[in-house]
């Protein structure tokens, strides 16, 4: 990379003065500055790596604490207190209860860019089956009154640990950067409400407005020690819809006297599959899945209604709205074909737990990717394909301020198990699975090194 930048600089020097207008001079200055910075970054990364090695015992203990004390979305009270305590110990100005259980830590260090670093805090209602000596044994009562296990099955315990480790390193290196750090601990990512709650509570007004926002996510498909990146759309719009299908119930022996909502719902499920296959361009990713269908009480009774639950996934806002509109049209059409009166057409309820697509700013992505390569080597930095899962980190880049954001993947899989999976001899548990278990080392070390190095780069003017 350094040689390419030097070559570009030499080409600019050979241009006649008349050709060196303002944009050209700016590019030349940027190339020179980037080359100088990358030269200096090597030493900083070496220092970070040494510090992380020395600090690892503390971070591993912190990781185990978070793993063994999981809390569900909107109930991350004790987790938030611990995250706030960690930031205060290293000198951040900390505000708690931002948007519920949100934590905001600010560390100012002179004039320079402002960088936001986010970690999510919530766990999932899953009974852990990893067999780890530090496996969660926590149970709680959910909002429906059910007793459920609680587990960090999406890697948020690793996210918080890396976040803390990066904050510790950056605080120790204040003599080597200028600017402002905004470290946020976000609640309720799993229910897609935490980011909105923090923004609605004044995250971008009460605290310094970031020039960049970055975050990481544990990857169940990358070996520990590696990172992945995806430029542009990385994760999807996610919507959930509830549909109530109305009919006219009666005796199962006399279907001619009824309007069977079970049959109507079945026809709708099949018809909905044609939306993506025949009405959305093959070049536009989209998913419509009916994950739940409930109706009736007994085999010889035709019920009055059936309930469907759907999820829709897309990248662009245009495709998202098209899916919603077409679902309504298809279901209403099925109802009309069965003679259902218009006042009994299906009821559509779009849930509030909508998550917009994560769009990684391409320029920011490339800038940080170069740092990853310098920190880990090109062989440990992989281009990841876009996915159809959702992540409300997207919201930090969708306000009127248009903050560039970037989320990258942190490998968590034991390299030996990963190699066995590649040979077809083992399986890799996905996220949200009771057996998902990141390998703490080198996952945590890798995460702290690359996150710290990325922030150092972004703090450069």
Residue pairs with C-beta under 8 A, 6 or more apart in sequence:
1 38
1 370
1 373
1 374
2 35
2 38
2 39
5 31
5 32
5 34
5 35
5 38
6 35
8 27
8 28
8 31
9 28
9 31
9 32
9 35
12 20
12 24
12 27
12 28
12 31
13 28
15 24
20 28
33 460
33 461
37 457
37 460
38 370
38 374
41 371
41 374
41 453
41 456
41 457
42 374
44 173
44 176
44 453
44 456
45 374
45 375
45 449
45 453
47 173
48 169
48 173
48 448
48 449
48 452
48 453
49 445
49 449
51 169
51 172
52 59
52 165
52 169
52 445
52 448
52 449
53 445
55 165
55 168
55 169
56 441
56 444
56 445
59 161
59 164
59 165
59 444
59 448
60 440
60 441
60 444
62 86
62 160
62 161
62 164
63 157
63 158
63 161
63 440
63 444
64 134
65 82
66 79
66 82
66 152
66 156
66 157
66 160
66 161
67 134
67 136
67 152
67 157
68 134
68 135
68 136
68 137
68 138
69 78
69 79
69 138
70 79
70 123
70 124
70 136
70 138
70 150
70 151
70 152
70 157
71 77
71 78
71 79
71 121
71 122
71 123
71 150
72 122
72 123
72 124
72 125
72 140
72 142
72 150
73 122
73 187
73 188
73 189
73 190
73 191
73 193
73 194
74 100
74 101
74 122
74 187
74 188
74 191
74 193
75 101
75 122
75 140
76 101
76 121
76 122
76 187
76 188
77 101
79 101
79 121
79 122
79 160
79 185
80 96
80 97
80 101
80 102
80 103
80 121
80 185
80 187
81 96
83 103
83 119
83 121
83 160
83 163
83 164
83 185
84 94
84 96
84 103
84 105
84 185
86 164
86 167
87 94
87 103
87 105
87 164
87 167
87 183
88 94
88 105
90 167
90 168
90 171
90 172
91 107
91 171
92 105
92 106
92 107
92 167
92 171
92 181
92 183
93 105
93 106
93 107
93 108
94 103
94 104
94 105
94 106
95 103
95 104
95 105
95 106
95 206
95 207
96 102
96 103
98 104
98 184
98 198
98 201
98 202
98 203
98 206
99 187
99 194
99 196
99 197
99 198
99 199
99 200
99 201
99 203
100 187
100 188
100 194
100 197
101 121
101 187
101 188
102 184
102 185
102 186
102 187
102 194
102 197
102 198
102 201
102 203
103 184
103 185
104 182
104 183
104 184
104 185
104 198
104 203
104 207
105 167
105 181
105 182
105 183
105 184
106 180
106 181
106 182
106 183
106 207
106 208
107 167
107 170
107 171
107 180
107 181
107 183
108 180
108 208
109 174
109 177
109 178
109 179
109 180
109 181
110 178
110 179
111 178
111 179
112 177
112 178
112 179
112 180
112 459
112 461
113 179
113 180
113 211
113 212
113 458
113 459
113 460
113 461
114 179
114 180
114 181
114 182
114 208
114 209
114 210
114 211
114 212
115 179
115 180
115 181
115 182
115 210
115 211
115 212
115 213
115 214
115 455
115 458
115 459
116 182
116 183
116 184
116 210
116 212
116 213
116 214
116 396
116 403
117 163
117 166
117 167
117 181
117 182
117 183
117 184
117 213
117 214
117 215
117 451
117 455
118 163
118 183
118 184
118 185
118 186
118 213
118 214
118 215
118 393
118 396
119 156
119 159
119 160
119 162
119 163
119 183
119 184
119 185
119 186
119 215
120 156
120 159
120 160
120 185
120 186
120 187
120 189
120 190
120 194
120 393
121 156
121 160
121 185
121 186
121 187
121 189
122 156
122 187
122 188
122 189
122 190
122 191
122 194
123 136
123 150
123 151
123 152
123 153
123 154
123 156
123 157
123 190
124 150
124 151
124 152
124 153
124 154
124 190
124 432
125 140
125 142
125 148
125 149
125 150
126 148
126 149
126 150
126 151
126 153
126 432
126 433
126 434
127 148
127 149
127 151
127 434
128 135
128 136
128 137
128 149
128 151
128 153
128 434
129 135
129 434
129 435
130 434
130 435
130 436
130 437
132 437
136 149
136 150
136 151
136 152
138 149
138 150
138 151
139 147
139 148
139 149
139 150
140 147
140 148
140 150
141 147
141 148
142 148
151 434
153 431
153 432
153 433
153 434
153 436
154 190
154 218
154 431
154 432
154 436
155 217
155 218
155 410
155 412
155 431
155 436
155 438
156 189
156 218
158 218
158 410
158 412
158 438
158 440
158 443
158 444
158 447
159 215
159 216
159 217
159 218
160 185
161 444
161 447
162 216
162 410
162 444
162 447
162 448
162 451
163 183
163 185
163 451
165 444
165 447
165 448
165 451
165 452
166 447
166 448
166 451
166 452
166 455
167 181
167 183
169 448
169 452
170 177
170 181
170 452
170 455
170 456
173 452
173 456
176 456
177 456
177 459
177 460
178 459
179 459
180 208
181 455
182 207
182 208
182 210
184 198
184 203
186 194
186 195
186 198
187 193
187 194
187 197
188 194
188 197
189 195
189 391
189 392
189 393
191 353
192 238
192 353
192 354
192 355
192 390
192 392
193 352
193 353
193 392
194 392
195 392
195 393
195 394
195 395
195 396
196 392
196 395
199 395
199 396
199 399
204 210
204 399
204 401
204 403
209 401
209 403
210 396
210 403
211 403
211 404
211 458
212 364
212 403
212 404
212 405
212 406
212 458
213 393
213 396
213 397
213 403
213 404
213 405
213 406
214 364
214 368
214 405
214 406
214 407
214 408
214 451
214 454
214 455
214 458
215 393
215 405
215 406
215 407
215 408
216 227
216 407
216 408
216 409
216 410
216 447
216 451
217 391
217 407
217 408
217 409
217 410
218 409
218 410
218 412
218 431
218 438
218 443
219 228
219 384
219 409
219 410
219 411
219 412
219 413
220 412
220 413
220 428
220 429
220 430
220 431
220 433
220 436
221 413
221 428
222 228
222 382
222 384
222 409
222 410
222 411
222 412
222 413
222 418
223 411
223 413
223 414
223 415
223 418
224 411
224 412
224 413
224 414
224 415
224 438
224 439
224 441
224 442
224 443
224 446
225 376
225 380
225 411
225 415
225 442
225 443
225 446
226 376
226 380
226 381
226 382
226 411
226 446
227 372
227 376
227 380
227 381
227 382
227 408
227 409
227 410
227 411
227 446
227 450
228 381
228 382
228 383
228 384
228 408
228 409
228 411
229 360
229 365
229 368
229 369
229 372
229 381
229 382
229 383
229 384
229 406
229 408
229 409
230 360
230 365
230 383
230 384
230 385
230 386
230 409
231 360
231 362
231 365
231 366
232 359
232 360
232 362
232 365
232 386
233 315
233 357
233 358
233 359
233 360
233 386
234 357
234 358
234 359
234 360
234 384
234 386
234 387
234 407
235 357
235 358
235 386
235 387
235 388
235 389
235 390
235 391
235 394
235 407
236 285
236 287
236 313
236 314
236 315
236 357
236 386
236 387
236 388
236 389
236 390
237 312
237 313
237 314
237 315
237 316
237 317
237 319
237 320
237 354
237 355
237 356
237 357
237 390
238 311
238 312
238 313
238 354
238 355
238 389
238 390
239 311
239 312
239 313
239 320
239 323
239 324
239 350
239 351
239 354
240 309
240 310
240 311
240 312
240 350
240 351
240 353
240 354
241 309
241 310
241 311
241 312
241 324
241 327
241 348
241 349
241 350
241 351
242 307
242 308
242 309
242 310
242 348
242 349
242 351
243 268
243 307
243 308
243 309
243 310
243 327
243 331
243 346
243 347
243 348
243 349
244 305
244 306
244 307
244 308
244 346
244 347
244 349
245 261
245 264
245 265
245 268
245 295
245 305
245 306
245 307
245 308
245 331
245 335
245 346
246 261
246 304
246 305
246 335
246 340
246 344
246 345
246 346
246 347
247 258
247 259
247 260
247 261
247 262
247 264
247 302
247 303
247 304
247 305
247 306
247 340
247 344
248 258
248 259
248 304
249 258
249 261
249 301
249 302
249 303
249 304
250 257
250 258
250 301
250 302
251 257
251 258
251 300
251 301
251 302
252 299
252 300
252 301
252 302
253 300
255 302
258 302
259 338
259 339
259 340
260 302
261 295
261 302
261 303
261 304
261 305
261 306
262 295
262 296
262 302
262 303
262 306
263 338
264 306
264 334
264 335
264 338
264 340
265 293
265 295
265 306
265 308
267 334
268 308
268 330
268 331
268 334
268 346
269 290
269 293
269 308
271 330
271 331
271 333
271 334
272 288
272 290
272 310
272 327
272 330
272 331
273 288
274 330
275 286
275 288
275 323
275 326
275 327
275 330
276 286
276 287
276 288
279 322
279 326
280 286
280 319
280 322
280 323
284 314
284 315
284 316
284 319
285 313
285 314
285 315
285 319
285 386
285 388
286 312
286 313
286 314
286 319
286 323
287 311
287 312
287 313
287 314
287 388
288 310
288 311
288 312
288 323
288 327
289 310
289 311
289 312
289 313
290 308
290 309
290 310
291 309
291 310
291 311
292 307
292 308
292 309
293 306
293 307
293 308
293 309
294 306
294 307
295 303
295 305
295 306
295 307
296 302
296 303
296 306
297 303
310 327
312 320
312 323
312 324
312 327
313 388
313 390
314 320
314 323
314 357
315 357
315 386
316 357
317 356
324 350
327 348
328 346
328 348
331 345
331 346
331 348
332 345
332 346
335 344
335 345
335 346
336 342
336 345
355 390
355 391
355 392
355 394
356 392
356 394
356 395
356 398
357 394
358 391
358 393
358 394
358 405
358 407
359 394
359 397
359 405
360 405
360 406
360 407
361 397
361 404
361 405
361 406
363 404
364 404
364 405
364 406
365 406
367 457
367 458
368 406
368 408
368 454
368 457
368 458
369 381
371 450
371 453
371 454
371 457
372 380
372 381
372 408
372 450
372 453
372 454
373 381
374 453
375 449
375 450
375 453
376 446
376 449
376 450
384 409
389 431
391 407
393 405
393 407
394 405
396 403
396 405
397 403
397 404
397 405
408 450
410 443
410 446
410 447
410 450
411 443
411 446
412 438
412 439
412 443
413 421
413 428
413 438
413 439
414 439
417 426
417 428
418 428
420 426
421 427
421 428
429 435
429 436
429 437
430 436
